[in-house]
Structure formats: C-alpha cells, structure tokens
C-alpha cells in the first residue's frame, strides 16, 4: 500500500510541476462549459487559465534562465528501478526542450498559445493540456521508455485508447497506474488506482461529465470578483472540502477515498476526527477560512520579456483576527516595495505598540470557543500554556517601532578571497518609528561607543566609520542620520538620495513583509571578485551570471484575508536592456 501512495505522490508532484509551466488553469478548451463540465464542484484543488497562455513566447523569454538549469542533475543518481529511470528520462527531455520556445512546442506538440488545467477527483490528480500534435507526446514517452526499460500497456475505455504505466509493485495488493492519453486535442495525465471505479476514470479522461460540475456554481467568478484578479486565470485550495473529507466518511469524493485508504491499511488515524462534533466544529472554522485563492494581478508576455504579478489570499471571514493582524502590521518603506535598480531589498513591518494587544486578541479569539472535538481541544490546551503577554517584556524597549528595512543598490568586491574588503557599496538600513531619536537614545545605553554620537534634528548625516569594525582599506564611509520618522544608516550616492526621500515619508501601517532580488545584479560582482582573485569561477556560478530574473514578494493583511504577493520579470538573452 505504501508503494501505491508513493506512486500517487510522485504523480501529483510531477503533474503539478508540469502543469505549472503550461500555466495555471484551463477553461474553454473546446467550449468553456464543455471543459468545466468534467471538473466536480467539490474538487479540493483547482487551477485554470481563462485565456490562452502564450507558452512559446514565455519559454523564449525564460530560455536564458532555463538553459542555466543543470542538464546532468541526475547524472550521479543511483537509480536502478526502471520506474525511477523513466521519470528521470522524462525530466531530462523536458529540460532539454526548454532551450527555446520553438523546441519546446515541437517536443510536446503544442500550439504557440495553449489552454491547460489541473484539478483533483477526490484524491486523484488530473492534468490536462491542449496539444496540436499527439505524435510528439508519444515520441517523448517512447524515448523515455527506451532509455529506462520501463514500458506501458495499451488499454481502451469507452472507445478511447490510453497508455497505462504500472507504478505499484507486483507484490502490492493494490495497484496504481500512470494514465496518459490524447483525446479531442487534449493530453490527459492522471492516476488510476484500486480506489477508482471505471466511472471515475471516464470523468478523468473527459468521457463522462461530473455529477455536480464546477460550472454550475459561482466559485470561479466569485473568486475573481472578490479579490480583483485578472480574468487570465484563477486557482484555489478549498479548505471546506478538505475539512469535510477528514471529518466525514462520505461527505465528498475525497472523504470516500480516504475512507477506502483507511480500510485498506486497517488504520484508525481519522477516528478521532470523524465524529459529529468534529464535523460541526471544523465546518465552523472553515466557514471563517474557506479557501486559499490564487490569481493574476498583472500579466505581460512576449518573446523578449515576461512579467507577471500573482497573489495568494488565505480567505478569512473572521473580523476579530483580521483586525488584530492588521493592527500589528507596520511600515514598509517605498524603497523596499517599489524597487528601482536595486540588487536586493527587504523590509519587515511591525507596529510594536500594537503587537501585544493584537496577540492577546488572537489568543482570546482562539481560546473562546469551547471545543469538544478532541484534536481541537488539544490545540487549545497547548495554547493555554503559552503567554503572549511575555512578548511585552521583550518589546518594551522598542516602543514606537514601526518597521525595519534595508536595500543594496550596488556593490563591488575587490577580491573574493577578502570579501570584507568591499571596493564599493551603495546600501541603506532604516529603522522607522514614532520617535526614532528616542530609540537611538535607548541603543546608546547598550552600546557605550554610541554615546559620543549626536544626531542633528535637521537630518544632517554623521560619519560613523570609526564606530564600525571596517578594514582600513575598505572604501566605505557609512553615515548615520535622523530623517523624519526614520533612523538611517547609509553609504553611497543612491542610498543618500533614498534617505532624503525617506525623510518625507510618514510611517503608515502598510504591510508585514517585502523582499526583492535581482539575480543577475546579485551574482555579477561575486563572479568578478572571483576572477580578480585569479581563481576559477565554478560553472554553476557562471550560469547564474546570466540569470535575468527579478523577483519581488510581499505579505499583507486586508479585509479579505492574509495576502501573499509575488511578481517576477524575466528577460531573454537577446532582449534589449
């Protein structure tokens, strides 16, 4: 049974990873209603691209970065099982196809713009991708079979032929097959196990509509509208359906599958959860935290450059907790959230004055329900032994603190063998507070060397080079200054300009976390430093020199829930900078 589950996990990982690169959701493959009619409304995981995804242009724009992926990632892997060799061969072919968009679409028989989608039928993952040349898929699989010695059997269901790759061992009492077919221009990859009935496989292969399809609900449109996502795509994890699956025996298809698995293993792990009181209490919790939803805020793709912004929201209807989380949010400076020509930036926003009251509100809200469900009671008992008020003892000296940020705009290493001897550094660190001068005075009590430093109220910077353990050859003269509500330590022209702009920024509770990195600018100075030292630059590091990707992430709390945002820009090697 363990081998069956491992095989299922491998399929879920493989299908999910493959589906990610083909985009995130599908609808109207032949017609919107037709595509969604095979996806049940109670699916636990769902993703869909509502408009065709320009896969050829996307791969072209990312090819420089993809080409830097190790082609011999599994060269030293000792895998003797033909099944393992088969999946390695598939990955290697996939990696080779990423060298440019045309090679990619030719290898997998894709059109330049495609639809795809991923969802679950109970515990069974299903990946569907629009293909224009089915022979390319069979050639890809045949090549992997020849390299691995792993083979398939041809089977037929309702007149549709498919390949079945046996993933379970002959000694297993249950079976698990990887299923691959192309029907009506759609590649389908799924899993067929002893849990499945033929009717479930028929639905997975697009031969039998779901009994209660997702297109008869407003789940998709409601998610798009509520969070203001573009109609390019949508995805979600349905907490309510997952809760139903673990607290009932047959509340949905996932529950039925988990019941069968438990019976096969003679397991009673779900017994304590599958009680009427647990069902009711988990339903109440997930009514307040119904889904995790993902969608696009921006999307622009051509063969020279791809950029997109995505957001994941853990939905919440619990106004008490949301208010507490929002209250403890702090200040994220503009230089960390609106990055321009930066190498790296990070900021953490926290309103220290609101931290303890907010934590107490969270604790009270979590402990107020008189749970009768045993696992929930255990969680509450563990929380009762903790005292969030103790945090106040550690934060009392940081009264008024709103956030901490930093950014590196440029740097250069003179010699990688002496990384502490920077040839140049343009960077800033900021501490934002209601009264940053008071925080600096408190810091003086713990660092006597700061006692001699007096910061002018007009924002004039003070050279603090003598206070830092810097090598005498280092070309750095850090400046410390009070800029409005911000205490800043900076060095370099760009950092000086940013510190001046920061002086005009009032502190506001605008976020919890923000981070940015430009991979190319991050690694180029390191490589130059190695070259100056006379050492050989490792190939893996040389590859990162041309990794033309910029990534930004952020976290915030709003009235819809807890939001995690991410944006990425990638340029092709032949793009004009």
C-alpha positions as CSV (number, residue, x, y, z in Angstrom):
1,X,0.0,0.0,0.0
2,X,2.9,2.4,0.8
3,X,4.2,2.0,-2.8
4,X,0.8,2.9,-4.2
5,X,0.7,6.1,-2.1
6,X,4.3,6.9,-3.0
7,X,3.4,6.4,-6.7
8,X,0.4,8.7,-6.2
9,X,2.6,11.3,-4.6
10,X,5.1,11.2,-7.5
11,X,2.3,11.7,-10.0
12,X,0.9,14.6,-8.0
13,X,4.3,16.3,-7.9
14,X,5.1,15.5,-11.5
15,X,1.7,16.5,-12.8
16,X,1.6,19.7,-10.7
17,X,5.1,20.7,-11.8
18,X,4.5,20.1,-15.4
19,X,1.2,21.8,-15.3
20,X,2.8,24.9,-13.7
21,X,4.9,25.6,-16.7
22,X,2.0,25.1,-19.0
23,X,0.1,27.8,-16.9
24,X,-2.3,27.6,-14.1
25,X,-5.9,26.8,-15.3
26,X,-8.0,26.0,-18.2
27,X,-11.4,26.7,-19.3
28,X,-12.8,26.8,-22.8
29,X,-10.7,24.2,-24.5
30,X,-13.4,23.4,-26.9
31,X,-16.0,25.4,-25.1
32,X,-15.9,26.8,-21.6
33,X,-18.9,24.8,-20.4
34,X,-17.5,21.7,-22.0
35,X,-14.2,21.9,-20.3
36,X,-15.5,22.7,-16.8
37,X,-18.3,20.1,-17.0
38,X,-15.8,17.4,-16.2
39,X,-14.5,19.2,-13.0
40,X,-16.5,18.5,-9.9
41,X,-17.6,21.4,-7.7
42,X,-16.1,19.6,-4.6
43,X,-12.6,19.4,-6.0
44,X,-10.1,20.2,-3.3
45,X,-7.5,21.7,-5.7
46,X,-8.3,23.6,-8.9
47,X,-6.4,25.9,-11.2
48,X,-7.5,27.4,-14.6
49,X,-6.2,29.8,-17.2
50,X,-9.2,31.6,-18.5
51,X,-7.4,32.8,-21.6
52,X,-4.8,31.1,-23.7
53,X,-1.3,31.1,-22.3
54,X,1.5,32.1,-24.8
55,X,3.7,29.2,-23.9
56,X,6.1,29.6,-26.8
57,X,6.8,33.3,-26.1
58,X,7.0,32.5,-22.3
59,X,9.7,29.9,-22.8
60,X,11.6,32.2,-25.2
61,X,11.7,34.9,-22.6
62,X,12.8,32.5,-19.9
63,X,15.2,30.4,-22.1
64,X,18.3,32.1,-20.8
65,X,17.5,31.2,-17.2
66,X,16.2,27.7,-18.1
67,X,19.4,27.0,-20.0
68,X,21.3,27.5,-16.8
69,X,19.5,24.6,-15.1
70,X,21.9,21.7,-14.6
71,X,21.5,19.3,-17.5
72,X,23.2,16.5,-15.5
73,X,21.1,16.9,-12.3
74,X,20.6,13.1,-12.1
75,X,24.0,12.1,-13.5
76,X,25.3,10.8,-10.2
77,X,21.9,9.5,-9.0
78,X,22.0,5.7,-8.4
79,X,18.6,4.7,-9.6
80,X,18.2,1.1,-10.7
81,X,14.4,0.8,-10.7
82,X,13.1,1.3,-14.3
83,X,10.2,3.4,-13.0
84,X,12.7,5.9,-11.5
85,X,14.8,5.9,-14.7
86,X,11.7,6.6,-16.7
87,X,10.8,9.7,-14.7
88,X,14.4,10.9,-14.8
89,X,14.4,10.5,-18.6
90,X,11.2,12.5,-18.9
91,X,12.7,15.3,-16.8
92,X,15.9,15.3,-18.9
93,X,13.9,15.6,-22.1
94,X,11.8,18.3,-20.6
95,X,14.9,20.2,-19.5
96,X,16.5,19.9,-23.0
97,X,13.3,21.2,-24.6
98,X,13.5,24.4,-22.6
99,X,16.3,25.8,-24.7
100,X,13.9,27.9,-26.8
101,X,10.2,28.2,-27.4
102,X,10.1,26.5,-30.8
103,X,11.9,23.4,-29.4
104,X,9.5,23.3,-26.5
105,X,6.3,23.4,-28.5
106,X,7.8,21.0,-31.1
107,X,8.9,18.5,-28.4
108,X,5.4,18.3,-26.8
109,X,3.3,19.0,-29.9
110,X,1.9,22.3,-28.5
111,X,0.5,25.3,-30.3
112,X,2.1,28.7,-29.6
113,X,-0.8,29.5,-27.2
114,X,-2.5,26.8,-25.2
115,X,-5.0,26.0,-22.5
116,X,-4.4,23.7,-19.6
117,X,-5.9,22.9,-16.2
118,X,-5.2,20.9,-13.1
119,X,-7.7,19.6,-10.5
120,X,-8.5,16.6,-8.3
121,X,-11.1,14.0,-8.4
122,X,-11.1,13.0,-4.8
123,X,-7.5,12.0,-4.1
124,X,-6.8,11.6,-7.8
125,X,-4.9,14.4,-9.6
126,X,-5.8,15.2,-13.2
127,X,-3.7,17.4,-15.6
128,X,-5.0,18.4,-19.0
129,X,-3.0,20.3,-21.7
130,X,-4.1,21.3,-25.1
131,X,-1.9,19.7,-27.8
132,X,-1.9,20.0,-31.6
133,X,0.3,17.1,-32.4
134,X,-0.3,14.0,-30.4
135,X,2.6,12.1,-32.1
136,X,5.1,14.4,-30.3
137,X,3.8,13.2,-26.9
138,X,4.1,9.6,-27.8
139,X,7.6,10.2,-29.1
140,X,8.5,11.9,-25.8
141,X,7.2,8.9,-23.8
142,X,8.8,6.3,-26.2
143,X,12.2,7.9,-25.9
144,X,11.9,7.7,-22.1
145,X,10.8,4.1,-22.3
146,X,13.8,3.2,-24.5
147,X,16.2,4.9,-22.0
148,X,14.7,3.3,-18.9
149,X,13.4,-0.1,-20.0
150,X,10.1,0.8,-18.5
151,X,7.1,0.1,-20.7
152,X,3.3,0.7,-20.9
153,X,0.3,-1.4,-21.7
154,X,-2.4,-0.2,-24.1
155,X,-5.9,-0.2,-22.8
156,X,-9.2,1.1,-24.0
157,X,-12.1,2.7,-22.2
158,X,-15.4,3.7,-24.0
159,X,-13.5,3.6,-27.3
160,X,-10.6,5.8,-26.2
161,X,-7.1,4.3,-26.1
162,X,-4.7,5.2,-23.3
163,X,-1.3,4.2,-22.0
164,X,-1.1,2.7,-18.5
165,X,2.3,2.7,-16.7
166,X,2.3,0.4,-13.7
167,X,3.7,2.2,-10.7
168,X,2.9,-0.3,-8.0
169,X,4.9,-3.5,-7.3
170,X,3.6,-6.9,-8.3
171,X,3.5,-7.9,-4.6
172,X,1.2,-5.0,-3.7
173,X,-2.4,-5.9,-3.0
174,X,-3.5,-2.6,-4.6
175,X,-2.4,-1.2,-8.0
176,X,-1.6,2.2,-9.2
177,X,-1.1,3.2,-12.9
178,X,0.0,6.4,-14.5
179,X,-2.5,7.1,-17.3
180,X,-1.7,9.1,-20.4
181,X,-4.0,9.7,-23.3
182,X,-4.7,12.3,-26.0
183,X,-8.3,12.7,-26.9
184,X,-10.0,15.6,-28.8
185,X,-6.8,17.6,-28.8
186,X,-6.3,17.2,-25.0
187,X,-3.4,15.5,-23.3
188,X,-4.6,13.9,-20.1
189,X,-2.3,12.7,-17.3
190,X,-3.9,11.1,-14.3
191,X,-3.7,8.2,-11.9
192,X,-5.8,5.1,-11.8
193,X,-5.7,3.0,-8.6
194,X,-7.7,0.3,-6.8
195,X,-9.7,3.2,-5.3
196,X,-11.1,4.1,-8.7
197,X,-14.2,2.9,-10.4
198,X,-14.3,3.0,-14.2
199,X,-16.8,5.9,-14.0
200,X,-14.1,8.0,-12.2
201,X,-11.5,7.3,-14.9
202,X,-14.1,8.1,-17.5
203,X,-14.6,11.5,-15.9
204,X,-10.8,12.0,-15.7
205,X,-10.4,11.2,-19.4
206,X,-13.2,13.6,-20.3
207,X,-15.7,10.8,-21.3
208,X,-18.3,11.4,-18.6
209,X,-19.3,14.7,-17.1
210,X,-19.0,15.3,-13.3
211,X,-22.3,14.8,-11.5
212,X,-22.1,18.3,-9.9
213,X,-19.7,20.2,-12.2
214,X,-18.0,23.4,-11.1
215,X,-19.6,25.4,-14.0
216,X,-22.9,25.1,-12.2
217,X,-21.6,27.1,-9.3
218,X,-20.3,30.7,-8.9
219,X,-17.0,29.6,-7.3
220,X,-14.8,30.9,-10.2
221,X,-16.5,34.2,-10.8
222,X,-16.9,34.9,-7.1
223,X,-13.2,34.4,-6.5
224,X,-12.2,36.7,-9.4
225,X,-14.6,39.4,-8.3
226,X,-13.9,39.3,-4.6
227,X,-10.1,39.7,-5.0
228,X,-10.0,41.8,-8.1
229,X,-7.9,39.3,-10.1
230,X,-7.5,39.5,-13.8
231,X,-9.6,37.0,-15.8
232,X,-6.4,35.4,-17.2
233,X,-6.5,32.7,-14.6
234,X,-7.7,31.5,-11.1
235,X,-6.8,28.7,-8.7
236,X,-7.8,27.7,-5.2
237,X,-7.4,25.2,-2.4
238,X,-10.8,24.5,-0.9
239,X,-10.4,24.2,2.9
240,X,-14.1,23.4,3.4
241,X,-14.0,20.4,1.2
242,X,-10.7,19.2,2.8
243,X,-12.3,19.6,6.3
244,X,-15.3,17.6,5.1
245,X,-13.0,14.9,3.8
246,X,-11.3,14.4,7.1
247,X,-14.3,14.7,9.4
248,X,-16.8,12.5,7.4
249,X,-16.8,9.1,5.8
250,X,-18.6,10.0,2.6
251,X,-19.2,13.8,2.6
252,X,-17.5,14.1,-0.7
253,X,-15.4,12.1,-3.1
254,X,-12.1,12.8,-1.2
255,X,-13.7,11.6,2.0
256,X,-14.8,8.4,0.3
257,X,-11.2,7.8,-1.0
258,X,-9.7,8.5,2.5
259,X,-12.2,6.0,4.0
260,X,-11.1,3.3,1.5
261,X,-7.4,4.0,2.2
262,X,-8.0,3.7,5.9
263,X,-9.9,0.4,5.4
264,X,-7.1,-1.0,3.2
265,X,-4.5,-0.1,5.9
266,X,-6.7,-1.1,8.8
267,X,-5.9,2.4,10.0
268,X,-7.9,4.4,12.7
269,X,-6.0,7.6,12.4
270,X,-9.1,9.5,11.4
271,X,-11.4,8.0,14.0
272,X,-10.9,10.9,16.5
273,X,-11.8,13.4,13.7
274,X,-14.7,11.6,12.2
275,X,-17.3,12.5,14.8
276,X,-20.4,14.7,14.5
277,X,-18.9,17.3,16.9
278,X,-15.7,17.4,14.9
279,X,-17.6,17.7,11.7
280,X,-19.6,20.6,13.1
281,X,-16.6,22.5,14.7
282,X,-14.3,22.1,11.7
283,X,-17.1,23.3,9.4
284,X,-17.5,26.3,11.6
285,X,-13.7,27.0,11.4
286,X,-13.5,26.6,7.6
287,X,-16.6,28.8,7.2
288,X,-14.3,31.6,8.5
289,X,-11.3,30.4,6.5
290,X,-13.0,28.9,3.4
291,X,-10.3,28.9,0.7
292,X,-6.8,29.8,-0.3
293,X,-7.2,31.6,-3.7
294,X,-4.5,32.4,-6.3
295,X,-4.8,34.8,-9.3
296,X,-3.0,37.3,-11.5
297,X,-2.7,41.0,-10.8
298,X,-0.7,41.6,-13.9
299,X,0.5,39.6,-16.9
300,X,2.6,40.6,-19.9
301,X,4.4,38.1,-22.0
302,X,6.4,38.3,-25.3
303,X,9.4,36.5,-26.6
304,X,11.8,39.2,-25.2
305,X,10.4,39.7,-21.7
306,X,7.8,38.1,-19.4
307,X,6.5,39.9,-16.3
308,X,3.6,38.9,-14.1
309,X,2.2,39.6,-10.7
310,X,0.4,36.9,-8.8
311,X,-1.3,37.0,-5.4
312,X,-2.3,34.2,-3.0
313,X,-5.0,35.1,-0.4
314,X,-5.9,33.0,2.5
315,X,-9.5,34.0,2.7
316,X,-11.0,34.9,6.1
317,X,-14.3,36.0,7.4
318,X,-13.1,36.3,11.0
319,X,-13.1,40.1,11.5
320,X,-11.6,39.8,15.0
321,X,-8.5,38.0,13.8
322,X,-8.1,40.2,10.7
323,X,-8.4,43.3,12.7
324,X,-5.7,42.0,15.1
325,X,-3.4,41.1,12.3
326,X,-3.9,44.4,10.5
327,X,-3.2,46.3,13.8
328,X,0.2,44.7,14.2
329,X,1.2,45.4,10.6
330,X,3.8,48.1,10.3
331,X,5.6,50.3,7.9
332,X,7.2,49.2,4.6
333,X,9.4,52.0,3.1
334,X,8.8,52.8,-0.6
335,X,12.4,51.9,-1.5
336,X,11.7,48.3,-0.5
337,X,8.2,48.0,-2.1
338,X,8.8,50.0,-5.3
339,X,12.3,48.7,-6.2
340,X,14.2,50.5,-8.9
341,X,17.8,49.5,-9.9
342,X,18.2,47.6,-6.6
343,X,20.2,44.4,-6.1
344,X,18.3,43.3,-3.0
345,X,15.9,44.8,-0.6
346,X,13.9,43.5,2.4
347,X,11.6,45.2,4.9
348,X,9.7,43.9,7.9
349,X,6.8,45.9,9.1
350,X,5.6,45.6,12.7
351,X,3.8,48.0,15.0
352,X,5.4,47.2,18.3
353,X,2.9,49.2,20.3
354,X,0.1,47.0,18.9
355,X,1.9,43.7,19.0
356,X,0.9,42.6,22.5
357,X,-2.7,43.8,22.3
358,X,-3.1,42.1,18.9
359,X,-1.6,38.8,20.1
360,X,-3.9,38.9,23.1
361,X,-6.9,39.4,20.8
362,X,-5.7,36.5,18.7
363,X,-5.2,34.3,21.8
364,X,-8.6,35.2,23.2
365,X,-10.4,34.5,19.9
366,X,-8.7,31.1,19.6
367,X,-9.5,30.1,23.1
368,X,-13.0,31.4,23.4
369,X,-14.8,28.5,21.5
370,X,-15.5,25.6,23.9
371,X,-14.3,22.9,21.5
372,X,-15.5,19.4,22.2
373,X,-13.6,17.8,19.3
374,X,-10.6,16.1,20.8
375,X,-7.9,17.3,18.4
376,X,-9.1,20.9,18.7
377,X,-9.2,20.6,22.5
378,X,-5.5,19.5,22.4
379,X,-4.6,22.6,20.3
380,X,-6.4,24.8,22.8
381,X,-4.7,23.2,25.8
382,X,-1.3,23.7,24.2
383,X,-2.1,27.4,23.6
384,X,-3.3,27.9,27.2
385,X,0.2,27.0,28.3
386,X,1.7,29.9,26.4
387,X,1.5,33.5,27.5
388,X,1.6,36.1,24.7
389,X,1.9,38.8,27.3
390,X,5.5,37.8,27.8
391,X,6.3,39.3,24.5
392,X,5.7,42.7,26.1
393,X,8.8,42.3,28.2
394,X,10.9,42.0,25.1
395,X,9.3,44.8,23.1
396,X,9.0,47.4,25.9
397,X,12.3,48.9,24.9
398,X,11.3,49.2,21.3
399,X,8.3,51.4,22.0
400,X,7.0,53.2,18.9
401,X,8.9,50.9,16.4
402,X,7.1,50.6,13.1
403,X,9.5,48.7,10.9
404,X,13.0,47.8,9.7
405,X,14.2,47.9,6.1
406,X,17.3,47.5,4.1
407,X,18.4,47.7,0.5
408,X,21.6,47.1,-1.5
409,X,21.6,49.3,-4.7
410,X,25.1,48.3,-5.9
411,X,28.3,46.7,-4.6
412,X,31.6,45.5,-5.9
413,X,34.2,43.1,-4.5
414,X,37.9,43.9,-4.9
415,X,38.8,40.3,-4.2
416,X,36.6,37.3,-3.3
417,X,39.3,35.9,-1.0
418,X,38.8,39.1,1.1
419,X,35.0,39.6,1.0
420,X,35.2,42.0,3.9
421,X,37.2,44.5,1.7
422,X,34.4,45.9,-0.4
423,X,35.6,48.1,-3.3
424,X,32.3,49.9,-3.2
425,X,28.9,49.6,-1.5
426,X,25.7,51.6,-2.1
427,X,23.2,50.5,0.6
428,X,20.8,51.7,3.3
429,X,19.4,50.4,6.5
430,X,16.4,52.2,8.1
431,X,14.5,51.9,11.4
432,X,11.1,53.6,11.3
433,X,9.4,54.7,14.4
434,X,7.1,57.3,16.0
435,X,10.3,58.7,17.7
436,X,13.4,57.3,16.2
437,X,15.6,59.6,18.2
438,X,14.3,58.1,21.4
439,X,15.1,54.6,20.1
440,X,18.6,55.8,19.3
441,X,19.0,57.1,22.9
442,X,17.9,53.6,24.2
443,X,20.5,52.0,21.9
444,X,23.2,54.2,23.4
445,X,22.5,52.6,26.8
446,X,23.6,49.2,25.4
447,X,26.4,50.4,23.2
448,X,28.6,52.9,25.0
449,X,30.5,53.7,21.8
450,X,27.4,55.4,20.6
451,X,27.3,57.8,23.5
452,X,29.6,60.3,21.7
453,X,27.3,60.4,18.6
454,X,24.8,63.3,18.4
455,X,22.4,63.3,15.6
456,X,21.2,66.7,14.4
457,X,17.4,67.1,14.3
458,X,17.7,68.7,10.8
459,X,18.7,65.4,9.3
460,X,22.4,66.2,8.7
461,X,24.3,62.9,8.5
462,X,27.1,61.9,10.8
463,X,30.1,59.9,9.7
464,X,30.2,56.7,11.9
465,X,33.1,54.9,10.1
466,X,35.1,54.9,13.3
467,X,32.4,53.0,15.2
468,X,32.3,50.1,12.8
469,X,34.9,47.3,12.5
470,X,35.9,48.1,8.9
471,X,39.2,47.2,7.4
472,X,41.3,50.4,6.7
473,X,41.4,49.6,3.0
474,X,37.7,49.5,2.6
475,X,36.3,52.3,0.6
476,X,33.2,52.8,2.8
477,X,32.1,55.8,4.9
478,X,28.8,54.9,6.5
479,X,26.6,57.8,7.5
480,X,24.0,57.9,10.3
481,X,21.1,60.3,10.3
482,X,17.6,61.1,11.5
483,X,15.3,61.6,8.6
484,X,11.9,62.4,9.8
485,X,10.4,59.3,11.4
486,X,13.4,57.2,10.3
487,X,16.8,56.4,11.6
488,X,19.0,55.6,8.6
489,X,22.5,54.2,8.1
490,X,23.7,54.5,4.6
491,X,26.6,54.6,2.2
492,X,26.7,55.6,-1.5
493,X,25.0,58.1,-3.8
494,X,21.8,56.2,-4.4
495,X,21.4,55.4,-0.7
496,X,21.9,59.1,0.1
497,X,19.1,60.1,-2.3
498,X,16.8,57.4,-0.9
499,X,17.5,58.6,2.7
500,X,16.5,62.1,1.7
501,X,13.3,60.8,0.0
502,X,12.5,58.8,3.1
503,X,12.5,61.9,5.3
504,X,9.2,62.9,3.6
505,X,7.6,59.5,4.1
506,X,5.2,59.4,7.1
507,X,5.1,56.0,8.8
508,X,1.9,54.1,8.0
509,X,0.7,50.6,8.6
510,X,1.0,49.3,5.1
511,X,2.4,45.8,5.3
512,X,4.1,43.0,7.1
513,X,6.9,41.9,4.8
514,X,8.5,42.8,1.5
515,X,11.5,41.3,-0.3
516,X,13.2,41.9,-3.7
517,X,16.1,40.3,-5.5
518,X,17.7,40.9,-8.9
519,X,19.6,37.6,-9.5
520,X,21.9,39.0,-12.3
521,X,23.0,42.0,-10.3
522,X,23.4,39.9,-7.2
523,X,25.9,37.4,-8.7
524,X,27.8,39.5,-11.2
525,X,30.0,41.2,-8.6
526,X,30.7,37.9,-6.9
527,X,31.9,36.4,-10.2
528,X,34.0,39.5,-10.9
529,X,35.6,39.2,-7.5
530,X,36.5,35.5,-8.1
531,X,38.0,36.4,-11.4
532,X,40.1,39.2,-9.9
533,X,41.4,36.7,-7.3
534,X,42.7,34.5,-10.0
535,X,40.5,31.6,-9.0
536,X,38.5,29.6,-11.5
537,X,34.8,30.5,-11.5
538,X,32.6,27.4,-10.9
539,X,30.3,26.8,-13.9
540,X,27.2,26.8,-11.7
541,X,28.1,30.4,-10.7
542,X,28.9,31.5,-14.2
543,X,25.4,30.3,-15.3
544,X,23.8,32.5,-12.6
545,X,25.6,35.5,-14.1
546,X,23.0,35.4,-16.9
547,X,20.1,34.5,-14.8
548,X,18.0,37.5,-15.9
549,X,15.2,37.3,-13.4
550,X,13.9,39.8,-10.9
551,X,11.5,38.6,-8.1
552,X,9.6,40.6,-5.5
553,X,7.4,39.1,-2.7
554,X,5.2,40.8,-0.1
555,X,2.8,39.9,2.7
556,X,-0.1,42.0,4.0
557,X,-3.5,41.7,5.7
558,X,-6.6,43.2,4.3
559,X,-10.4,42.8,4.7
560,X,-10.4,39.7,2.5
561,X,-7.7,37.8,4.4
562,X,-3.9,37.3,4.5
563,X,-2.3,38.2,1.2
564,X,1.0,36.9,-0.2
565,X,2.0,38.7,-3.4
566,X,4.8,37.9,-5.8
567,X,6.0,39.5,-9.1
568,X,8.6,38.3,-11.5
569,X,10.3,39.8,-14.6
570,X,12.5,37.7,-16.9
571,X,14.4,38.8,-20.0
572,X,15.6,36.7,-22.8
573,X,19.3,36.7,-23.6
574,X,18.7,38.8,-26.8
575,X,16.5,41.3,-25.0
576,X,17.5,45.0,-25.3
577,X,18.2,46.3,-21.8
